[in-house]
Amino acid sequence: MRKVIGKIHLWLSMFVGIFIVLIGLTGSLLVFEPEINSLLHPELYKVTEGKKVTYQQALKIVSHSFPKGDINRVYTPNAPDSRGVFLFQLKEGPKQETIYVDPGTGHINGTVGDKSFFNIILYFHISLLLENFYGENIVGIIGFLFFFITLSGIYLWWPGIKKWKSGFKMRRSKNAYIKKYDVHKVIGGVSIPFLLIVSLTGALFAYDETIFGWFGLHAKVSPPQKNLISKPLPTGKLSLDQLLRIAEKEVPKGKIEQVIIPGNKGKGLSEGAVEIRLSRSYDPGNGNIRLWLDQSSGKIVGKLDPKENSGLLYQIWHLPLHTGSFGGIFTKILYAAGGLTPSILMFTGTYMWLYKKKKRNQKNRSVHAA
């Protein structure tokens, strides 16, 4: 059995290993994207101290500067990745842009397009840059294969209850094979929980609805779409500031992190409701309280709150468990380091395979020579 599992572990690793390595490396970069971006482009994160512009004022400034743009999402200065500024995401034709706005003055600090370095890194991480060729599904399959590689690795690594310490022991040896073997064994053993979590959560981004559907369940819980509409009134739409005040009143201790603005509907169709995401003191997913407000009346037409709605556990923890955002800087450092482990395991595993292959070839040559 061990020999069969070893073969499966080897050939699955050889088949998808390079993709796992690249996905792991890009994941490590993405863990600290906001921090790296703020170091490389500090001008984007300029915050002027003093009185702040209102949300509506900031929205008007961006709308005026990009009249052909369709603003679809706003990250408030409270959102962790905003680092104190407004982030407006808008679509202008085929282009997706992120606009950075100083909350103190309303000045546009700069823009980042969808072809920026980190956006390309993100697209590679989630789809191998194969967005039009089922890239996300391919990455999902790679995630499941990585999960099975890790399970087979656990079987091969496990030394038994009485000898469990040997699974984490580096031997003193000058032999190159033994050194690589022990590095592979120890790094693999230490990273087991991390590798199981990120491989499975990564795979589920593409296939969670399918798998939950097998059990008659939904991965993502949402109010009925037919309720999430805005009914026009003669008085017109409420301002963004008015809608946010209603949200703050509904969730008194909530911190507004995101506003999702529905796209323009066709003639005769109902407009969607504005979605506002808030967080309480500890929120692993940053914005797990979700309110949908009628744009004209301010009526709350939908609400999801972990304290009031059951069935949100997966929805709340899926992304944080994959990115390491749930434990602040400590877990982010662990996840960034963890993203390097597939590279180490791939290098040491390949070395051991080539070493054994060389030894077998030498043995065969000596047998034929005899």
Secondary structure, 3 states (H helix, E strand, C coil): CHHHHHHHHHHHHHHHHHHHHHHHHHHHHHHCHHHHHHHHCHHHHCCCCCCCCCHHHHHHHHHHHCCCCEEEEEECCCCHHHCCCEEEEEEECCEEEEEEECCCCCCEEEEEECCCHHHHHHHHHHHCCCCCCCHHHHHHHHHHHHHHHHHHHHHHHCCCCCCHHHHHCCCCCCCHHHHHHHHHHHHHHHCHHHHHHHHHHHHHHHHHHHHHHHCCCCCCCCCCHHHCEECCCCCCCCCHHHHHHHHHHHCCCCEEEEEECCCCCCCCCCEECEEEEEECCCCCCCCCEEEEECCCCCCEEEEECCCCCCCCHHHHHHHHHHHCHHHHHHHHHHHHHHCCHHHHHHHHHHHHHHHHHHHHHHHHHHHHHC
